[in-house]
Amino acid sequence: MPPRALSPSGLLLIDKPEGPSSFGVVADVRRRTGARTGHAGTLDPFASGLLLVLSGAATKLASSFVGLDKRYVTDVDLTAVTDTGDREGEVVEHRAPPSGDELERLVEPLRGEVELPIPTASAVKIDGERAYRLHRRGVAVEMPVRRSRVNALDVVAYEDGVARLDLRVSSGTYVRAIATARGRRSSSPTSRATFTSRRRRPAARCAPAPPRAGSAVPDPTPRRGTAPPPCA
């Protein structure tokens, strides 16, 4: 099989809808362009929002984007617990929702440096096999924890037991693991929850530094209006 083409080359900022996987979006771009294609951070199929897709020669710059911090706006159902921590799992427990004051108390320890358990329905390998495949077969495994950094966690709305959170987290953070992490730290009956929606947004309103001479990345400055300030 001949190598994938290095052109067209560039960075695509795709607003992924709910439903398709990140791999599916990448495959569609590759099919349309015929170029080597990759992405800079997976979004679950039920999540929507910003997916950075690199095409052609720009795929060589993937390492410059993969480690960037991420921002998510997510809805959390505090009345139910599923076996996967998201809406795709089976409900294993129903709970009374906490009050607004209790919610603030519960999320406070989740800001800063935290250890988050990797979800059972994830692509992490356990003894050489993907965790989600083991989960589908009903194999119980002890999932490792991953140290993450939660730079900001704000409760922007709370109604009928569903909280909307605005999070800014380090790369590699499993957002749906935040509710489970709270459950590991507390015996409170309202400690755990289920993430029902998740949308990734730009982490900052700024323009990346100009590419070096010979770089394949196109000029990101908008053609209309005022260009955003450079990133610090």
C-alpha positions as CSV (number, residue, x, y, z in Angstrom):
1,M,0.0,0.0,0.0
2,P,1.5,3.4,-1.0
3,P,2.1,5.9,1.8
4,R,-0.6,8.5,2.5
5,A,-0.2,11.9,0.8
6,L,1.4,14.8,2.7
7,S,-1.1,17.2,1.0
8,P,-3.5,18.8,1.4
9,S,-1.9,19.9,4.7
10,G,-3.5,21.8,7.5
11,L,-5.3,21.9,10.8
12,L,-9.1,21.4,10.9
13,L,-11.1,22.7,13.8
14,I,-14.2,20.4,13.6
15,D,-17.3,20.8,15.7
16,K,-18.0,17.1,16.2
17,P,-21.7,16.3,16.8
18,E,-22.9,13.6,19.1
19,G,-22.8,10.1,17.6
20,P,-19.8,9.6,15.4
21,S,-16.5,8.5,17.0
22,S,-13.3,10.5,16.7
23,F,-11.9,7.7,14.6
24,G,-14.9,7.9,12.3
25,V,-14.4,11.7,11.8
26,V,-10.7,11.2,11.0
27,A,-11.6,8.3,8.5
28,D,-14.1,10.6,6.8
29,V,-11.5,13.4,6.3
30,R,-8.9,10.9,5.1
31,R,-11.4,9.4,2.6
32,R,-12.2,12.9,1.2
33,T,-8.6,14.1,1.0
34,G,-6.5,11.0,0.5
35,A,-4.0,12.5,2.9
36,R,-2.4,11.2,6.0
37,T,-4.8,12.2,8.8
38,G,-4.9,12.1,12.6
39,H,-6.4,13.9,15.6
40,A,-5.1,15.6,18.7
41,G,-7.4,14.2,21.4
42,T,-10.3,11.7,21.4
43,L,-13.9,12.6,22.1
44,D,-16.3,9.9,23.1
45,P,-19.1,9.2,20.6
46,F,-21.7,10.8,22.9
47,A,-19.6,13.9,23.4
48,S,-19.6,16.9,21.0
49,G,-17.5,19.9,20.4
50,L,-14.0,20.8,19.3
51,L,-12.0,18.0,17.6
52,L,-8.5,19.0,16.2
53,V,-7.8,17.1,13.1
54,L,-4.4,17.3,11.4
55,S,-4.0,16.5,7.7
56,G,-1.0,15.8,5.5
57,A,2.4,17.1,6.6
58,A,0.7,18.8,9.5
59,T,0.3,15.5,11.3
60,K,4.0,15.9,12.2
61,L,3.0,18.6,14.6
62,A,0.5,16.5,16.5
63,S,2.7,16.4,19.6
64,S,2.4,20.2,19.8
65,F,-1.4,19.9,20.3
66,V,-2.0,16.6,22.1
67,G,-0.7,17.8,25.5
68,L,-2.7,21.0,25.6
69,D,-5.2,21.6,28.4
70,K,-8.8,20.9,27.6
71,R,-12.1,22.7,28.5
72,Y,-15.5,20.9,28.8
73,V,-19.0,21.9,29.6
74,T,-20.9,18.8,30.9
75,D,-24.2,17.9,32.4
76,V,-24.1,15.6,35.4
77,D,-27.1,13.6,36.7
78,L,-26.7,13.4,40.4
79,T,-29.8,11.2,40.9
80,A,-28.4,8.1,39.1
81,V,-25.2,6.0,38.9
82,T,-24.3,3.9,35.9
83,D,-21.7,1.2,35.6
84,T,-19.7,3.3,33.1
85,G,-20.1,6.7,34.6
86,D,-21.9,8.0,31.5
87,R,-25.3,7.7,30.0
88,E,-24.3,4.7,27.8
89,G,-24.0,2.4,30.8
90,E,-26.7,0.6,32.8
91,V,-28.2,2.3,35.8
92,V,-27.0,0.5,38.9
93,E,-28.3,2.8,41.6
94,H,-30.7,5.7,42.1
95,R,-30.0,8.4,44.7
96,A,-31.5,11.6,46.2
97,P,-29.8,14.7,44.8
98,P,-27.7,16.9,47.1
99,S,-28.7,20.5,47.9
100,G,-26.8,23.3,46.2
101,D,-24.6,23.8,49.3
102,E,-23.8,20.1,49.5
103,L,-22.9,20.1,45.8
104,E,-20.4,22.9,46.3
105,R,-18.9,21.0,49.2
106,L,-18.6,17.8,47.1
107,V,-16.8,19.3,44.2
108,E,-14.3,21.4,46.2
109,P,-11.8,18.5,46.7
110,L,-11.8,17.8,43.0
111,R,-10.1,21.1,42.1
112,G,-6.3,21.1,41.7
113,E,-4.1,18.0,41.5
114,V,-6.3,14.9,41.8
115,E,-6.1,11.1,41.2
116,L,-8.9,10.0,39.0
117,P,-9.8,6.3,38.4
118,I,-9.7,5.3,34.7
119,P,-13.2,4.3,33.7
120,T,-13.9,0.6,33.0
121,A,-15.3,1.5,29.6
122,S,-12.1,3.0,28.3
123,A,-9.5,2.1,25.7
124,V,-6.8,1.6,28.3
125,K,-5.2,-1.8,28.1
126,I,-5.4,-4.2,31.1
127,D,-3.0,-7.1,30.7
128,G,-2.9,-6.5,27.0
129,E,-6.6,-6.1,26.4
130,R,-8.8,-3.0,26.1
131,A,-10.7,-2.3,29.3
132,Y,-14.0,-1.7,27.5
133,R,-13.8,-5.1,25.9
134,L,-13.3,-6.7,29.3
135,H,-16.3,-4.6,30.6
136,R,-18.5,-5.8,27.8
137,R,-17.8,-9.4,28.7
138,G,-18.6,-8.7,32.4
139,V,-15.0,-9.2,33.5
140,A,-14.3,-7.3,36.7
141,V,-10.9,-5.7,36.9
142,E,-9.2,-3.2,39.2
143,M,-8.7,0.0,37.2
144,P,-5.6,2.1,37.8
145,V,-5.8,5.7,38.7
146,R,-4.3,8.6,36.7
147,R,-3.0,11.8,38.3
148,S,-4.7,14.8,36.6
149,R,-4.9,18.5,37.1
150,V,-8.3,20.3,37.4
151,N,-7.5,23.9,36.8
152,A,-11.1,25.0,37.2
153,L,-14.4,23.4,38.1
154,D,-17.4,25.7,38.2
155,V,-21.0,24.8,38.8
156,V,-22.8,27.1,36.3
157,A,-26.3,25.7,36.7
158,Y,-28.2,23.2,39.0
159,E,-31.8,22.1,38.5
160,D,-33.8,18.9,39.2
161,G,-30.7,17.0,40.3
162,V,-28.7,17.8,37.1
163,A,-25.6,20.0,37.5
164,R,-23.9,21.8,34.6
165,L,-20.1,22.0,35.1
166,D,-17.5,24.1,33.3
167,L,-14.2,22.3,33.6
168,R,-10.6,23.2,32.5
169,V,-8.4,20.1,32.9
170,S,-5.0,18.8,31.9
171,S,-4.6,16.6,28.8
172,G,-5.6,12.9,29.4
173,T,-8.1,13.6,32.1
174,Y,-11.2,11.4,32.0
175,V,-13.9,13.9,32.7
176,R,-16.5,11.2,33.5
177,A,-14.2,9.8,36.2
178,I,-14.6,13.0,38.3
179,A,-17.9,11.8,39.8
180,T,-16.4,8.4,40.5
181,A,-13.3,10.0,42.2
182,R,-15.6,11.9,44.5
183,G,-17.3,8.5,45.4
184,R,-13.9,7.0,46.3
185,R,-13.2,9.9,48.7
186,S,-16.5,10.0,50.5
187,S,-19.2,7.7,52.0
188,S,-21.9,10.3,51.3
189,P,-24.9,8.8,49.5
190,T,-24.8,11.7,47.0
191,S,-21.1,11.4,46.1
192,R,-21.4,9.7,42.7
193,A,-23.2,10.6,39.6
194,T,-23.6,10.1,35.8
195,F,-22.3,12.3,33.0
196,T,-25.2,12.7,30.6
197,S,-23.6,15.1,28.0
198,R,-20.2,16.6,27.4
199,R,-19.1,19.3,25.0
200,R,-15.4,20.2,24.4
201,R,-14.8,23.9,23.9
202,P,-11.7,26.0,23.1
203,A,-9.6,26.3,26.2
204,A,-8.6,29.9,25.4
205,R,-9.6,32.6,23.0
206,C,-6.2,33.2,21.5
207,A,-4.2,32.6,18.3
208,P,-1.3,30.2,18.2
209,A,2.2,31.5,17.6
210,P,3.1,32.0,13.9
211,P,4.5,28.7,12.4
212,R,8.2,28.5,11.7
213,A,9.5,28.9,8.2
214,G,8.7,25.9,6.0
215,S,5.8,24.8,8.3
216,A,2.9,23.2,6.6
217,V,0.3,24.7,9.0
218,P,-1.7,27.5,7.3
219,D,-2.1,31.0,8.8
220,P,-4.8,30.7,11.5
221,T,-5.6,34.5,11.5
222,P,-9.3,35.1,10.6
223,R,-9.8,36.9,7.3
224,R,-12.5,39.1,8.7
225,G,-12.8,41.0,11.9
226,T,-10.1,41.5,14.6
227,A,-7.6,38.7,15.1
228,P,-7.5,37.2,18.6
229,P,-4.6,38.1,20.9
230,P,-1.6,35.7,20.9
231,C,-1.4,32.9,23.5
232,A,0.8,33.7,26.5
